[in-house]
Amino acid sequence: AEEAPHGHMAIGTTVFPTGLGMAATWNPELMHTIGEIIGREVRSQGGHISYGPVLDLSRDPRWSRVEETFGEDPLLAGRMGGAMVGGLGGGDLSKPNSTIATLKHFLAYAVPEGGQNGNYSVVGKRDLLQNFLPPFREAVDSGALSIMSSYNSIDGIPCTSNKEILFDVTTDWGFKGFVVSDLYSIEGIHETHHVAPTIEDAAAMALNAGLDVDLGGDAYRNLVSAARSGKLDSAALDRAVGRVLTLKFEMGLFENPYVKPESARSVGGFRSGEVAREVARQSITLLKNEGNLLPLEVRPSMKIALVGPNADNAYNMLGDYTAPQPEGRVVTVLDGLRRQQPGIEVKYVKGCAVRDTSTADIAAAVRAALEADVVIAVVGGSSARDFKTSYKETGAAVVDATTVSDMECGEGYDRETLDLLGLQPQLLKALKETGTPLVVVYIEGRPLEKEWAAENADALLTAYYPGQEGGNAIAEVIFGKYNPAGRLPITVPRSVGQIPVYYNRRAPQLHPYVEGDASPRYPFGYGLSYTTFDYSGLNLLPGDDGTLTVEATVTNSGDRDGEEV
């Protein structure tokens, strides 16, 4: 089994944008192609199970794993996830590049109290049925053959031992695959949720509930003693073993367990770099463009000041669940600007780090801005595994009080605010004071607070974590070689006090707070273009089966080619 939420997490493989970025494309056909590439790369190296797509609905941006998801909408998540599963083989294990797609994480994992990873989730049955379950159902119908349980609990029942969702619901769907724990989530029934007196009891509870496979933990070592003591339902054990063996036989692993070594060397091919670049292009979302500053009008003597902690940091482009990268494989924003317009001067000054305040040089950034025609400030967050940080065996990072990591997102890095960290706010304000036109680009794993940038930047973009080709894609948008068509898959709040804030919340309508507006800064689906689109001819066509078809004519009324979602 291999991690593969936005590319196979292995040396030399293709790194696509993380889930939010992929969702911002609103392009299921592109997701299908991503799935095909991931399937080929996993299978060529001897893997058979791919962990992903991640179908958690995100309603709390403080949560550390928002970046892995497709955002807040069940329809969008289901369509994108189903398309990826189709690309991974659609459940036909006779295909040489098919994988057993594992859907993560079952269930309501992305709405924990306080934004704390693995915490109690407050969600009702109607919400589960209407919003949280449909994306998983669509992916199962598309051929997913594995589902991963989540660390959280719902209504006091740990999801890893919840028979109603692990067995009853999936049986109703006609699911033919197996259910797998998240790493050590079975132990968590005993050790963190405290609803089982021993790990043996936890193991029995999980298996009896329909959890077939223990992902790398020690809990299921206790199944023999649990069976002997009568805690284990032998039919549940037979069912679990049968599910796993069936898929191994269907995949031919007993007859052909190995791959040829030369096939493993073929990763990173298959036009994968071109596809990664196209996904990054389509994901970039334009949030503000005062006076049509973008795209930049390139002149021979033009000078650009490129500043910020994410302007030339390869790992900050990639997000969590990413392997170490070969030198030069990842295109940073600095690389992209110089490649797209080699004739203009780009002066790079980091200015400050994401979190660390000990190495800042904002004065140098200001000097560069004063000498430039335009400033491009690349700020945001980081889920970068520096491969020096300590990590739990679950993959969550361990905070070391003696060092300052720039990592502020990724598994285990929950936030209590959405503010830019470190000296990034001071950097932006100092750049604004120079009077030089200011383009702000957020590279981020969650929708960070953008109030200052929305009010003060001349142009504002979010690129999420854009992957290995992100620098090229960002430069193409800035210079007008690609008209941005990304649309937000998740709401951008004005402050953490609004959370949860998402577009399809139930009535009644929100009313203003004492301190300010209750509306979001940027709503779900928002995104600008370098052209304009007009809608006309709205027509609603009721169907006999209770469906409603909505038709409209969309016209490009501007002077540039463009794409509308």
Secondary structure, DSSP 4 states (H G I P E B T S, - for coil): -EE-SSS--STT------HHHHHHTT-HHHHHHHHHHHHHHHHHTT--EEEEEE-PPP--TTSTTGGGS--S-HHHHHHHHHHHHHHTTTT-TTSTT--EEEEEEETTTT-BGGG-TT--B---HHHIIIIISHHHHHHHHTT--EEEE-S-EETTEEGGG-HIIIIIIHHHHT--SEEEPPTTHHHHHHHTS--SSSHHHHHHHHHHTT--B--SSSGGGGHHHHHHTT-S-HHHHHHHHHHHHHHHHHHTTTT-----HHHHTTTT-TTHHHHHHHHHHHH-EEEEEGGG-PSP---TT-EEEEESTTSS-SGGGT-SS-----TT-S--HHHHHHHH-TTSEEEEE----SS--TT--HHHHHHHHHT-SEEEEEEE------SSS-B-TTS-B---TTS-----SSTT---S--S--TTHHHHHHHHHHT-S-EEEEEE-SS----HHHHHH-SEEEEEES--TTHHHHHHHHHTTSS------SS-B-SSGGG-S--TTPPSSPP---SSS--S-SB-TT--B-SS-EEEEEEEEEE-TTS-EEEEEEEEE-SSS-----
